[in-house]
Amino acid sequence: MSGRRGIGGLSGGDRDKLMQSLRAGRKSAQDTRTAAPKRPEAAPAFDFATLPEVKQLKMQRAAADMIGVANPFFRAHDATAGACTEIDGRSFDNFASYNYLGLSGHREVIAAANAATQRYGTSVSASRVVAGERPIHRELEAALARLHGVEDAMTYVSGHATNVSTIGHLLGPDDLILTDVLIHNSIAEGARLAGAKRLNFPHGDLDALERQLASNRHMHTHVLIAVEGLYSMDGDFPDLKRLVALKNRYNAWLLVDEAHSLGVLGAHGHGIAEEFGIDPKSVEIWMGTLSKTLASCGGYIAGSSALCDYLKATAPGFVYSVGMAPPLAAAALASAGILEREPDRVARLKSNGHHFLKAAAEAGLDTGPSAGYSVIPVIVGDSIQAAMLANALLEDGINALPIIFPAVAENAARLRFFITCDHTAEQIERAVACTAHRLAQIRAGGSGLKALMDRAR
């Protein structure tokens, strides 16, 4: 026996055979690569204009141009958007921004954002898990937990991503998600990411929700019920007491999206739990955004310490995302402080919302199920007429934007009015009067989608 060993203890003869085999394999791979067809060096990039969806968008825009309906979207504002705004150097009464308590532009909020920028810079430059954590992040989360009356909170850099990442991470294929049919897109996308079974129940119909729970609960590991604290399109809110009773009876989780209800509902603006006198700890997941009442940008989950700790350690939208920018965290923190010490802002907002709703009813405008708080639609029932109405109001110095198909059903196309605590009674009354007058003119002129289709026939 030979005592000479080679690679990995192989004998000399075995080593030679291995090397020959490796060389033969390398040559074969080289021959294959040489024989493969080459991609043209100057191959053009894919033309997205050829996508059917892009072609459809172009056709829609061309149709609007043909009938003389200017695009009411993407207008650039030249100033802070509150009860008033500036567009193209002109001042407008503004009903298109959710600056509900007038805190975006508040001198204390701006000062806090400036101070945080001076201390921490404009970005934390890393995920919070690694090097992006700053004391202001935890101060903000403590304030959010205090507002909601729960143990803890954790923030994301996007409100939309908050629902997508949280729901997509907590639920899976063996689970069930029950959503109000008018639920926000972010919750729908979170359910899609989770891969869970999803069922819609008719808007506000908790009898239908209970039937779904009774028929399906036993087939799934976890069940999540998702509702909004104040619905962003219709301005109404669900029966929280009954929701809590239902989720307890069927051993489900309840998520309440408070994007539009924090700072709006409840005597102190603490949201729908305060409005109903419910213990907030009886709800598993509170979700909210920082871009409405709190005059910043981002989103958050509030609830138990166990939930927040778990999401901070594992939720992809948190772990793999940069931490919230210091000026944004500081602006939200300062806004939360003002909300806590100035509840009169909430009272003024409620008064303005009720005044608008009453005036609209007297003018014969259809405001749907709105409860008359921060969101009040004027339902037009035709996307083209809704866009025309928005453009006509802009001529009158009033900025209110349309919500059209497919964001809502065609027969539910509308103008959506956002109310703030800083609107005056005169602004509200003029907006309602101009809306009623312009809508009557448009309808008398026979414009709109139905009229165009009739002519085409």
Protein Blocks (a to p, Z undefined) as FASTA:
>chain_A
ZZbdceehiafklmmmmmmmmmmmmmmmmmmmmmpccddfklccddfklpmklmmmmmmm
mmmmmnopacfehiacfbdcdfbcceehiacddfkbccfnopgopaklmmmmmmmmmmno
jbehiafklmmccfklmmmmmmmmmmnopabdcddfbfklmmmmmmmmmpcfkbccdddf
kbcfklmmmmmmnopacddddehiaklmmmmmmmmmmmpfbdcddddfbdfklopacdfk
lmmmmmmmnopacdddfklmgokgojklnajklmnopafklpfbacddfklmnopadddd
dddfklmmmmmmmmmklmmpccddfklmmmmmmmmmmmmmmmmlmmmmmmmmmmmmmmmm
mnopaehjaeoiabccddehpaklmmmmmmmmmmnopacdddddfkbcfklgccdddddf
kbcfklmmmmmmmmmmmmmmmmmnopajklmmmmmZZ
